[in-house]
């Protein structure tokens, strides 16, 4: 994920877990596979680029269960 603008979002995972994030423009983050919904909780719009990697032969999608970006 590459953030194109600064923003604040609340992500809710499939289990109902909520996490709030404030990210600055220009950040690059890795996100594990996950199921979530997001809500804008800040005063600006959210602009990001996502690059999704395809699975290789014999690999399966296995979400980690963690909600939101990894790293910092």
mmCIF file of the N, C-alpha and C atoms, coordinates in Angstrom:
data_MODEL
# 
_entry.id   MODEL 
# 
loop_
_atom_site.group_PDB 
_atom_site.id 
_atom_site.type_symbol 
_atom_site.label_atom_id 
_atom_site.label_alt_id 
_atom_site.label_comp_id 
_atom_site.label_asym_id 
_atom_site.label_entity_id 
_atom_site.label_seq_id 
_atom_site.pdbx_PDB_ins_code 
_atom_site.Cartn_x 
_atom_site.Cartn_y 
_atom_site.Cartn_z 
_atom_site.occupancy 
_atom_site.B_iso_or_equiv 
_atom_site.pdbx_formal_charge 
_atom_site.auth_seq_id 
_atom_site.auth_comp_id 
_atom_site.auth_asym_id 
_atom_site.auth_atom_id 
_atom_site.pdbx_PDB_model_num 
ATOM 1   N N  . UNK A 1 1  ? 0.849   -1.165  0.000  1.00 0.00 ? 1  UNK A N  1 
ATOM 2   C CA . UNK A 1 1  ? 0.000   0.000   0.000  1.00 0.00 ? 1  UNK A CA 1 
ATOM 3   C C  . UNK A 1 1  ? 0.897   1.232   0.000  1.00 0.00 ? 1  UNK A C  1 
ATOM 4   N N  . UNK A 1 2  ? 0.576   2.193   -0.858 1.00 0.00 ? 2  UNK A N  1 
ATOM 5   C CA . UNK A 1 2  ? 1.273   3.474   -0.900 1.00 0.00 ? 2  UNK A CA 1 
ATOM 6   C C  . UNK A 1 2  ? 0.240   4.562   -0.650 1.00 0.00 ? 2  UNK A C  1 
ATOM 7   N N  . UNK A 1 3  ? 0.452   5.367   0.384  1.00 0.00 ? 3  UNK A N  1 
ATOM 8   C CA . UNK A 1 3  ? -0.506  6.431   0.689  1.00 0.00 ? 3  UNK A CA 1 
ATOM 9   C C  . UNK A 1 3  ? -0.193  7.656   -0.168 1.00 0.00 ? 3  UNK A C  1 
ATOM 10  N N  . UNK A 1 4  ? -1.207  8.148   -0.852 1.00 0.00 ? 4  UNK A N  1 
ATOM 11  C CA . UNK A 1 4  ? -1.053  9.329   -1.705 1.00 0.00 ? 4  UNK A CA 1 
ATOM 12  C C  . UNK A 1 4  ? -1.449  10.602  -0.973 1.00 0.00 ? 4  UNK A C  1 
ATOM 13  N N  . UNK A 1 5  ? -2.204  10.467  0.110  1.00 0.00 ? 5  UNK A N  1 
ATOM 14  C CA . UNK A 1 5  ? -2.601  11.611  0.932  1.00 0.00 ? 5  UNK A CA 1 
ATOM 15  C C  . UNK A 1 5  ? -2.584  11.170  2.393  1.00 0.00 ? 5  UNK A C  1 
ATOM 16  N N  . UNK A 1 6  ? -2.491  12.112  3.288  1.00 0.00 ? 6  UNK A N  1 
ATOM 17  C CA . UNK A 1 6  ? -2.591  11.810  4.723  1.00 0.00 ? 6  UNK A CA 1 
ATOM 18  C C  . UNK A 1 6  ? -4.053  11.549  5.051  1.00 0.00 ? 6  UNK A C  1 
ATOM 19  N N  . UNK A 1 7  ? -4.302  10.604  5.954  1.00 0.00 ? 7  UNK A N  1 
ATOM 20  C CA . UNK A 1 7  ? -5.686  10.295  6.303  1.00 0.00 ? 7  UNK A CA 1 
ATOM 21  C C  . UNK A 1 7  ? -5.770  9.544   7.622  1.00 0.00 ? 7  UNK A C  1 
ATOM 22  N N  . UNK A 1 8  ? -6.996  9.481   8.140  1.00 0.00 ? 8  UNK A N  1 
ATOM 23  C CA . UNK A 1 8  ? -7.315  8.706   9.347  1.00 0.00 ? 8  UNK A CA 1 
ATOM 24  C C  . UNK A 1 8  ? -8.473  7.788   9.003  1.00 0.00 ? 8  UNK A C  1 
ATOM 25  N N  . UNK A 1 9  ? -8.323  6.494   9.310  1.00 0.00 ? 9  UNK A N  1 
ATOM 26  C CA . UNK A 1 9  ? -9.370  5.509   9.011  1.00 0.00 ? 9  UNK A CA 1 
ATOM 27  C C  . UNK A 1 9  ? -9.558  4.568   10.181 1.00 0.00 ? 9  UNK A C  1 
ATOM 28  N N  . UNK A 1 10 ? -10.749 4.044   10.295 1.00 0.00 ? 10 UNK A N  1 
ATOM 29  C CA . UNK A 1 10 ? -11.053 2.984   11.254 1.00 0.00 ? 10 UNK A CA 1 
ATOM 30  C C  . UNK A 1 10 ? -11.339 1.719   10.440 1.00 0.00 ? 10 UNK A C  1 
ATOM 31  N N  . UNK A 1 11 ? -10.560 0.668   10.711 1.00 0.00 ? 11 UNK A N  1 
ATOM 32  C CA . UNK A 1 11 ? -10.766 -0.615  10.044 1.00 0.00 ? 11 UNK A CA 1 
ATOM 33  C C  . UNK A 1 11 ? -11.420 -1.582  11.012 1.00 0.00 ? 11 UNK A C  1 
ATOM 34  N N  . UNK A 1 12 ? -12.418 -2.300  10.518 1.00 0.00 ? 12 UNK A N  1 
ATOM 35  C CA . UNK A 1 12 ? -13.107 -3.314  11.311 1.00 0.00 ? 12 UNK A CA 1 
ATOM 36  C C  . UNK A 1 12 ? -12.874 -4.655  10.642 1.00 0.00 ? 12 UNK A C  1 
ATOM 37  N N  . UNK A 1 13 ? -12.273 -5.584  11.381 1.00 0.00 ? 13 UNK A N  1 
ATOM 38  C CA . UNK A 1 13 ? -11.969 -6.911  10.859 1.00 0.00 ? 13 UNK A CA 1 
ATOM 39  C C  . UNK A 1 13 ? -13.194 -7.804  10.850 1.00 0.00 ? 13 UNK A C  1 
ATOM 40  N N  . UNK A 1 14 ? -13.043 -8.960  10.217 1.00 0.00 ? 14 UNK A N  1 
ATOM 41  C CA . UNK A 1 14 ? -14.138 -9.920  10.105 1.00 0.00 ? 14 UNK A CA 1 
ATOM 42  C C  . UNK A 1 14 ? -14.648 -10.351 11.483 1.00 0.00 ? 14 UNK A C  1 
ATOM 43  N N  . UNK A 1 15 ? -13.774 -10.333 12.502 1.00 0.00 ? 15 UNK A N  1 
ATOM 44  C CA . UNK A 1 15 ? -14.165 -10.749 13.854 1.00 0.00 ? 15 UNK A CA 1 
ATOM 45  C C  . UNK A 1 15 ? -14.801 -9.613  14.653 1.00 0.00 ? 15 UNK A C  1 
ATOM 46  N N  . UNK A 1 16 ? -14.827 -8.386  14.080 1.00 0.00 ? 16 UNK A N  1 
ATOM 47  C CA . UNK A 1 16 ? -15.389 -7.233  14.787 1.00 0.00 ? 16 UNK A CA 1 
ATOM 48  C C  . UNK A 1 16 ? -14.335 -6.353  15.444 1.00 0.00 ? 16 UNK A C  1 
ATOM 49  N N  . UNK A 1 17 ? -13.069 -6.780  15.430 1.00 0.00 ? 17 UNK A N  1 
ATOM 50  C CA . UNK A 1 17 ? -11.979 -5.986  16.003 1.00 0.00 ? 17 UNK A CA 1 
ATOM 51  C C  . UNK A 1 17 ? -11.851 -4.675  15.240 1.00 0.00 ? 17 UNK A C  1 
ATOM 52  N N  . UNK A 1 18 ? -11.716 -3.560  15.967 1.00 0.00 ? 18 UNK A N  1 
ATOM 53  C CA . UNK A 1 18 ? -11.552 -2.253  15.342 1.00 0.00 ? 18 UNK A CA 1 
ATOM 54  C C  . UNK A 1 18 ? -10.176 -1.689  15.660 1.00 0.00 ? 18 UNK A C  1 
ATOM 55  N N  . UNK A 1 19 ? -9.560  -1.056  14.661 1.00 0.00 ? 19 UNK A N  1 
ATOM 56  C CA . UNK A 1 19 ? -8.281  -0.375  14.852 1.00 0.00 ? 19 UNK A CA 1 
ATOM 57  C C  . UNK A 1 19 ? -8.324  0.932   14.079 1.00 0.00 ? 19 UNK A C  1 
ATOM 58  N N  . UNK A 1 20 ? -7.818  2.004   14.682 1.00 0.00 ? 20 UNK A N  1 
ATOM 59  C CA . UNK A 1 20 ? -7.746  3.305   14.037 1.00 0.00 ? 20 UNK A CA 1 
ATOM 60  C C  . UNK A 1 20 ? -6.317  3.547   13.559 1.00 0.00 ? 20 UNK A C  1 
ATOM 61  N N  . UNK A 1 21 ? -6.199  4.168   12.371 1.00 0.00 ? 21 UNK A N  1 
ATOM 62  C CA . UNK A 1 21 ? -4.905  4.437   11.783 1.00 0.00 ? 21 UNK A CA 1 
ATOM 63  C C  . UNK A 1 21 ? -4.827  5.874   11.307 1.00 0.00 ? 21 UNK A C  1 
ATOM 64  N N  . UNK A 1 22 ? -3.687  6.515   11.540 1.00 0.00 ? 22 UNK A N  1 
ATOM 65  C CA . UNK A 1 22 ? -3.362  7.815   10.963 1.00 0.00 ? 22 UNK A CA 1 
ATOM 66  C C  . UNK A 1 22 ? -2.111  7.591   10.138 1.00 0.00 ? 22 UNK A C  1 
ATOM 67  N N  . UNK A 1 23 ? -2.215  7.817   8.834  1.00 0.00 ? 23 UNK A N  1 
ATOM 68  C CA . UNK A 1 23 ? -1.071  7.604   7.956  1.00 0.00 ? 23 UNK A CA 1 
ATOM 69  C C  . UNK A 1 23 ? -0.771  8.881   7.195  1.00 0.00 ? 23 UNK A C  1 
ATOM 70  N N  . UNK A 1 24 ? 0.511   9.163   7.008  1.00 0.00 ? 24 UNK A N  1 
ATOM 71  C CA . UNK A 1 24 ? 0.958   10.345  6.277  1.00 0.00 ? 24 UNK A CA 1 
ATOM 72  C C  . UNK A 1 24 ? 1.082   10.026  4.795  1.00 0.00 ? 24 UNK A C  1 
ATOM 73  N N  . UNK A 1 25 ? 1.010   11.035  3.975  1.00 0.00 ? 25 UNK A N  1 
ATOM 74  C CA . UNK A 1 25 ? 1.214   10.874  2.537  1.00 0.00 ? 25 UNK A CA 1 
ATOM 75  C C  . UNK A 1 25 ? 2.621   10.341  2.288  1.00 0.00 ? 25 UNK A C  1 
ATOM 76  N N  . UNK A 1 26 ? 2.744   9.442   1.325  1.00 0.00 ? 26 UNK A N  1 
ATOM 77  C CA . UNK A 1 26 ? 4.045   8.904   0.938  1.00 0.00 ? 26 UNK A CA 1 
ATOM 78  C C  . UNK A 1 26 ? 4.514   7.690   1.707  1.00 0.00 ? 26 UNK A C  1 
ATOM 79  N N  . UNK A 1 27 ? 3.698   7.178   2.617  1.00 0.00 ? 27 UNK A N  1 
ATOM 80  C CA . UNK A 1 27 ? 4.100   5.974   3.352  1.00 0.00 ? 27 UNK A CA 1 
ATOM 81  C C  . UNK A 1 27 ? 3.901   4.738   2.478  1.00 0.00 ? 27 UNK A C  1 
ATOM 82  N N  . UNK A 1 28 ? 4.776   3.753   2.668  1.00 0.00 ? 28 UNK A N  1 
ATOM 83  C CA . UNK A 1 28 ? 4.669   2.474   1.966  1.00 0.00 ? 28 UNK A CA 1 
ATOM 84  C C  . UNK A 1 28 ? 4.550   1.397   3.033  1.00 0.00 ? 28 UNK A C  1 
ATOM 85  N N  . UNK A 1 29 ? 3.505   0.583   2.948  1.00 0.00 ? 29 UNK A N  1 
ATOM 86  C CA . UNK A 1 29 ? 3.246   -0.457  3.956  1.00 0.00 ? 29 UNK A CA 1 
ATOM 87  C C  . UNK A 1 29 ? 2.901   -1.776  3.292  1.00 0.00 ? 29 UNK A C  1 
ATOM 88  N N  . UNK A 1 30 ? 3.239   -2.868  3.962  1.00 0.00 ? 30 UNK A N  1 
ATOM 89  C CA . UNK A 1 30 ? 2.836   -4.212  3.560  1.00 0.00 ? 30 UNK A CA 1 
ATOM 90  C C  . UNK A 1 30 ? 1.597   -4.581  4.360  1.00 0.00 ? 30 UNK A C  1 
ATOM 91  N N  . UNK A 1 31 ? 0.585   -5.136  3.697  1.00 0.00 ? 31 UNK A N  1 
ATOM 92  C CA . UNK A 1 31 ? -0.608  -5.625  4.390  1.00 0.00 ? 31 UNK A CA 1 
ATOM 93  C C  . UNK A 1 31 ? -0.762  -7.098  4.085  1.00 0.00 ? 31 UNK A C  1 
ATOM 94  N N  . UNK A 1 32 ? -0.859  -7.902  5.126  1.00 0.00 ? 32 UNK A N  1 
ATOM 95  C CA . UNK A 1 32 ? -1.173  -9.314  4.932  1.00 0.00 ? 32 UNK A CA 1 
ATOM 96  C C  . UNK A 1 32 ? -2.589  -9.431  4.395  1.00 0.00 ? 32 UNK A C  1 
ATOM 97  N N  . UNK A 1 33 ? -2.904  -10.575 3.778  1.00 0.00 ? 33 UNK A N  1 
ATOM 98  C CA . UNK A 1 33 ? -4.264  -10.819 3.305  1.00 0.00 ? 33 UNK A CA 1 
ATOM 99  C C  . UNK A 1 33 ? -5.216  -10.674 4.490  1.00 0.00 ? 33 UNK A C  1 
ATOM 100 N N  . UNK A 1 34 ? -6.343  -9.996  4.273  1.00 0.00 ? 34 UNK A N  1 
ATOM 101 C CA . UNK A 1 34 ? -7.286  -9.740  5.355  1.00 0.00 ? 34 UNK A CA 1 
ATOM 102 C C  . UNK A 1 34 ? -8.656  -9.389  4.793  1.00 0.00 ? 34 UNK A C  1 
ATOM 103 N N  . UNK A 1 35 ? -9.656  -9.620  5.607  1.00 0.00 ? 35 UNK A N  1 
ATOM 104 C CA . UNK A 1 35 ? -11.018 -9.197  5.288  1.00 0.00 ? 35 UNK A CA 1 
ATOM 105 C C  . UNK A 1 35 ? -11.366 -8.096  6.275  1.00 0.00 ? 35 UNK A C  1 
ATOM 106 N N  . UNK A 1 36 ? -11.762 -6.918  5.763  1.00 0.00 ? 36 UNK A N  1 
ATOM 107 C CA . UNK A 1 36 ? -12.109 -5.812  6.649  1.00 0.00 ? 36 UNK A CA 1 
ATOM 108 C C  . UNK A 1 36 ? -12.992 -4.811  5.911  1.00 0.00 ? 36 UNK A C  1 
ATOM 109 N N  . UNK A 1 37 ? -13.562 -3.914  6.693  1.00 0.00 ? 37 UNK A N  1 
ATOM 110 C CA . UNK A 1 37 ? -14.260 -2.759  6.127  1.00 0.00 ? 37 UNK A CA 1 
ATOM 111 C C  . UNK A 1 37 ? -13.612 -1.530  6.744  1.00 0.00 ? 37 UNK A C  1 
ATOM 112 N N  . UNK A 1 38 ? -13.672 -0.401  6.032  1.00 0.00 ? 38 UNK A N  1 
ATOM 113 C CA . UNK A 1 38 ? -13.026 0.806   6.513  1.00 0.00 ? 38 UNK A CA 1 
ATOM 114 C C  . UNK A 1 38 ? -13.970 1.984   6.532  1.00 0.00 ? 38 UNK A C  1 
ATOM 115 N N  . UNK A 1 39 ? -13.711 2.905   7.445  1.00 0.00 ? 39 UNK A N  1 
ATOM 116 C CA . UNK A 1 39 ? -14.491 4.141   7.541  1.00 0.00 ? 39 UNK A CA 1 
ATOM 117 C C  . UNK A 1 39 ? -13.523 5.301   7.705  1.00 0.00 ? 39 UNK A C  1 
ATOM 118 N N  . UNK A 1 40 ? -13.784 6.381   6.987  1.00 0.00 ? 40 UNK A N  1 
ATOM 119 C CA . UNK A 1 40 ? -12.982 7.587   7.107  1.00 0.00 ? 40 UNK A CA 1 
ATOM 120 C C  . UNK A 1 40 ? -13.384 8.285   8.406  1.00 0.00 ? 40 UNK A C  1 
ATOM 121 N N  . UNK A 1 41 ? -12.436 8.479   9.323  1.00 0.00 ? 41 UNK A N  1 
ATOM 122 C CA . UNK A 1 41 ? -12.734 9.134   10.604 1.00 0.00 ? 41 UNK A CA 1 
ATOM 123 C C  . UNK A 1 41 ? -12.006 10.471  10.724 1.00 0.00 ? 41 UNK A C  1 
ATOM 124 N N  . UNK A 1 42 ? -11.373 10.905  9.623  1.00 0.00 ? 42 UNK A N  1 
ATOM 125 C CA . UNK A 1 42 ? -10.627 12.163  9.643  1.00 0.00 ? 42 UNK A CA 1 
ATOM 126 C C  . UNK A 1 42 ? -11.314 13.230  8.829  1.00 0.00 ? 42 UNK A C  1 
ATOM 127 N N  . UNK A 1 43 ? -10.611 14.326  8.641  1.00 0.00 ? 43 UNK A N  1 
ATOM 128 C CA . UNK A 1 43 ? -11.153 15.461  7.924  1.00 0.00 ? 43 UNK A CA 1 
ATOM 129 C C  . UNK A 1 43 ? -10.726 15.531  6.472  1.00 0.00 ? 43 UNK A C  1 
ATOM 130 N N  . UNK A 1 44 ? -10.027 14.502  5.972  1.00 0.00 ? 44 UNK A N  1 
ATOM 131 C CA . UNK A 1 44 ? -9.578  14.503  4.578  1.00 0.00 ? 44 UNK A CA 1 
ATOM 132 C C  . UNK A 1 44 ? -9.995  13.191  3.911  1.00 0.00 ? 44 UNK A C  1 
ATOM 133 N N  . UNK A 1 45 ? -9.943  13.194  2.593  1.00 0.00 ? 45 UNK A N  1 
ATOM 134 C CA . UNK A 1 45 ? -10.262 11.969  1.861  1.00 0.00 ? 45 UNK A CA 1 
ATOM 135 C C  . UNK A 1 45 ? -9.074  11.019  1.896  1.00 0.00 ? 45 UNK A C  1 
ATOM 136 N N  . UNK A 1 46 ? -9.344  9.751   1.625  1.00 0.00 ? 46 UNK A N  1 
ATOM 137 C CA . UNK A 1 46 ? -8.319  8.718   1.617  1.00 0.00 ? 46 UNK A CA 1 
ATOM 138 C C  . UNK A 1 46 ? -7.926  8.415   0.184  1.00 0.00 ? 46 UNK A C  1 
ATOM 139 N N  . UNK A 1 47 ? -6.630  8.541   -0.114 1.00 0.00 ? 47 UNK A N  1 
ATOM 140 C CA . UNK A 1 47 ? -6.124  8.207   -1.441 1.00 0.00 ? 47 UNK A CA 1 
ATOM 141 C C  . UNK A 1 47 ? -4.924  7.272   -1.275 1.00 0.00 ? 47 UNK A C  1 
ATOM 142 N N  . UNK A 1 48 ? -5.053  6.043   -1.757 1.00 0.00 ? 48 UNK A N  1 
ATOM 143 C CA . UNK A 1 48 ? -3.964  5.060   -1.666 1.00 0.00 ? 48 UNK A CA 1 
ATOM 144 C C  . UNK A 1 48 ? -3.884  4.255   -2.953 1.00 0.00 ? 48 UNK A C  1 
ATOM 145 N N  . UNK A 1 49 ? -2.727  3.639   -3.163 1.00 0.00 ? 49 UNK A N  1 
ATOM 146 C CA . UNK A 1 49 ? -2.546  2.650   -4.218 1.00 0.00 ? 49 UNK A CA 1 
ATOM 147 C C  . UNK A 1 49 ? -2.293  1.307   -3.548 1.00 0.00 ? 49 UNK A C  1 
ATOM 148 N N  . UNK A 1 50 ? -2.988  0.278   -4.006 1.00 0.00 ? 50 UNK A N  1 
ATOM 149 C CA . UNK A 1 50 ? -2.750  -1.068  -3.527 1.00 0.00 ? 50 UNK A CA 1 
ATOM 150 C C  . UNK A 1 50 ? -2.205  -1.908  -4.667 1.00 0.00 ? 50 UNK A C  1 
ATOM 151 N N  . UNK A 1 51 ? -1.202  -2.705  -4.388 1.00 0.00 ? 51 UNK A N  1 
ATOM 152 C CA . UNK A 1 51 ? -0.680  -3.675  -5.343 1.00 0.00 ? 51 UNK A CA 1 
ATOM 153 C C  . UNK A 1 51 ? -0.906  -5.037  -4.710 1.00 0.00 ? 51 UNK A C  1 
ATOM 154 N N  . UNK A 1 52 ? -1.721  -5.873  -5.368 1.00 0.00 ? 52 UNK A N  1 
ATOM 155 C CA . UNK A 1 52 ? -2.022  -7.203  -4.835 1.00 0.00 ? 52 UNK A CA 1 
ATOM 156 C C  . UNK A 1 52 ? -1.223  -8.240  -5.605 1.00 0.00 ? 52 UNK A C  1 
ATOM 157 N N  . UNK A 1 53 ? -0.500  -9.083  -4.873 1.00 0.00 ? 53 UNK A N  1 
ATOM 158 C CA . UNK A 1 53 ? 0.316   -10.123 -5.477 1.00 0.00 ? 53 UNK A CA 1 
ATOM 159 C C  . UNK A 1 53 ? -0.527  -11.358 -5.732 1.00 0.00 ? 53 UNK A C  1 
ATOM 160 N N  . UNK A 1 54 ? -0.346  -11.955 -6.884 1.00 0.00 ? 54 UNK A N  1 
ATOM 161 C CA . UNK A 1 54 ? -1.063  -13.186 -7.198 1.00 0.00 ? 54 UNK A CA 1 
ATOM 162 C C  . UNK A 1 54 ? -0.361  -14.356 -6.535 1.00 0.00 ? 54 UNK A C  1 
ATOM 163 N N  . UNK A 1 55 ? -1.121  -15.423 -6.271 1.00 0.00 ? 55 UNK A N  1 
ATOM 164 C CA . UNK A 1 55 ? -0.558  -16.628 -5.681 1.00 0.00 ? 55 UNK A CA 1 
ATOM 165 C C  . UNK A 1 55 ? 0.239   -17.385 -6.726 1.00 0.00 ? 55 UNK A C  1 
ATOM 166 N N  . UNK A 1 56 ? 1.284   -18.057 -6.273 1.00 0.00 ? 56 UNK A N  1 
ATOM 167 C CA . UNK A 1 56 ? 2.049   -18.919 -7.157 1.00 0.00 ? 56 UNK A CA 1 
ATOM 168 C C  . UNK A 1 56 ? 1.374   -20.276 -7.261 1.00 0.00 ? 56 UNK A C  1 
ATOM 169 N N  . UNK A 1 57 ? 1.848   -21.140 -8.145 1.00 0.00 ? 57 UNK A N  1 
ATOM 170 C CA . UNK A 1 57 ? 1.270   -22.477 -8.283 1.00 0.00 ? 57 UNK A CA 1 
ATOM 171 C C  . UNK A 1 57 ? 1.290   -23.219 -6.947 1.00 0.00 ? 57 UNK A C  1 
ATOM 172 N N  . UNK A 1 58 ? 0.157   -23.763 -6.551 1.00 0.00 ? 58 UNK A N  1 
ATOM 173 C CA . UNK A 1 58 ? 0.057   -24.544 -5.316 1.00 0.00 ? 58 UNK A CA 1 
ATOM 174 C C  . UNK A 1 58 ? -0.070  -23.729 -4.052 1.00 0.00 ? 58 UNK A C  1 
ATOM 175 N N  . UNK A 1 59 ? -0.029  -22.397 -4.148 1.00 0.00 ? 59 UNK A N  1 
ATOM 176 C CA . UNK A 1 59 ? -0.177  -21.556 -2.966 1.00 0.00 ? 59 UNK A CA 1 
ATOM 177 C C  . UNK A 1 59 ? -1.640  -21.208 -2.769 1.00 0.00 ? 59 UNK A C  1 
ATOM 178 N N  . UNK A 1 60 ? -2.028  -20.971 -1.514 1.00 0.00 ? 60 UNK A N  1 
ATOM 179 C CA . UNK A 1 60 ? -3.395  -20.569 -1.213 1.00 0.00 ? 60 UNK A CA 1 
ATOM 180 C C  . UNK A 1 60 ? -3.372  -19.290 -0.404 1.00 0.00 ? 60 UNK A C  1 
ATOM 181 N N  . UNK A 1 61 ? -4.459  -18.564 -0.444 1.00 0.00 ? 61 UNK A N  1 
ATOM 182 C CA . UNK A 1 61 ? -4.611  -17.346 0.316  1.00 0.00 ? 61 UNK A CA 1 
ATOM 183 C C  . UNK A 1 61 ? -4.895  -17.725 1.755  1.00 0.00 ? 61 UNK A C  1 
ATOM 184 N N  . UNK A 1 62 ? -4.068  -17.243 2.693  1.00 0.00 ? 62 UNK A N  1 
ATOM 185 C CA . UNK A 1 62 ? -4.283  -17.574 4.104  1.00 0.00 ? 62 UNK A CA 1 
ATOM 186 C C  . UNK A 1 62 ? -4.206  -16.309 4.934  1.00 0.00 ? 62 UNK A C  1 
ATOM 187 N N  . UNK A 1 63 ? -5.347  -15.613 5.108  1.00 0.00 ? 63 UNK A N  1 
ATOM 188 C CA . UNK A 1 63 ? -5.341  -14.372 5.883  1.00 0.00 ? 63 UNK A CA 1 
ATOM 189 C C  . UNK A 1 63 ? -4.782  -14.573 7.275  1.00 0.00 ? 63 UNK A C  1 
ATOM 190 N N  . UNK A 1 64 ? -3.989  -13.609 7.733  1.00 0.00 ? 64 UNK A N  1 
ATOM 191 C CA . UNK A 1 64 ? -3.357  -13.700 9.044  1.00 0.00 ? 64 UNK A CA 1 
ATOM 192 C C  . UNK A 1 64 ? -4.330  -13.398 10.169 1.00 0.00 ? 64 UNK A C  1 
ATOM 193 N N  . UNK A 1 65 ? -5.441  -12.719 9.851  1.00 0.00 ? 65 UNK A N  1 
ATOM 194 C CA . UNK A 1 65 ? -6.374  -12.336 10.892 1.00 0.00 ? 65 UNK A CA 1 
ATOM 195 C C  . UNK A 1 65 ? -6.099  -10.953 11.448 1.00 0.00 ? 65 UNK A C  1 
ATOM 196 N N  . UNK A 1 66 ? -4.895  -10.407 11.176 1.00 0.00 ? 66 UNK A N  1 
ATOM 197 C CA . UNK A 1 66 ? -4.562  -9.067  11.640 1.00 0.00 ? 66 UNK A CA 1 
ATOM 198 C C  . UNK A 1 66 ? -5.261  -8.047  10.773 1.00 0.00 ? 66 UNK A C  1 
ATOM 199 N N  . UNK A 1 67 ? -5.700  -6.965  11.383 1.00 0.00 ? 67 UNK A N  1 
ATOM 200 C CA . UNK A 1 67 ? -6.388  -5.908  10.647 1.00 0.00 ? 67 UNK A CA 1 
ATOM 201 C C  . UNK A 1 67 ? -5.454  -4.724  10.517 1.00 0.00 ? 67 UNK A C  1 
ATOM 202 N N  . UNK A 1 68 ? -5.306  -4.198  9.292  1.00 0.00 ? 68 UNK A N  1 
ATOM 203 C CA . UNK A 1 68 ? -4.568  -2.972  9.073  1.00 0.00 ? 68 UNK A CA 1 
ATOM 204 C C  . UNK A 1 68 ? -3.150  -3.182  8.600  1.00 0.00 ? 68 UNK A C  1 
ATOM 205 N N  . UNK A 1 69 ? -2.422  -2.077  8.353  1.00 0.00 ? 69 UNK A N  1 
ATOM 206 C CA . UNK A 1 69 ? -1.082  -2.135  7.821  1.00 0.00 ? 69 UNK A CA 1 
ATOM 207 C C  . UNK A 1 69 ? -0.079  -2.671  8.826  1.00 0.00 ? 69 UNK A C  1 
ATOM 208 N N  . UNK A 1 70 ? 0.976   -3.267  8.316  1.00 0.00 ? 70 UNK A N  1 
ATOM 209 C CA . UNK A 1 70 ? 2.064   -3.809  9.141  1.00 0.00 ? 70 UNK A CA 1 
ATOM 210 C C  . UNK A 1 70 ? 3.259   -2.903  8.976  1.00 0.00 ? 70 UNK A C  1 
ATOM 211 N N  . UNK A 1 71 ? 3.993   -2.703  10.025 1.00 0.00 ? 71 UNK A N  1 
ATOM 212 C CA . UNK A 1 71 ? 5.211   -1.905  9.942  1.00 0.00 ? 71 UNK A CA 1 
ATOM 213 C C  . UNK A 1 71 ? 4.977   -0.497  10.435 1.00 0.00 ? 71 UNK A C  1 
ATOM 214 N N  . UNK A 1 72 ? 5.984   0.288   10.365 1.00 0.00 ? 72 UNK A N  1 
ATOM 215 C CA . UNK A 1 72 ? 5.801   1.652   10.816 1.00 0.00 ? 72 UNK A CA 1 
ATOM 216 C C  . UNK A 1 72 ? 7.036   2.396   10.691 1.00 0.00 ? 72 UNK A C  1 
# 
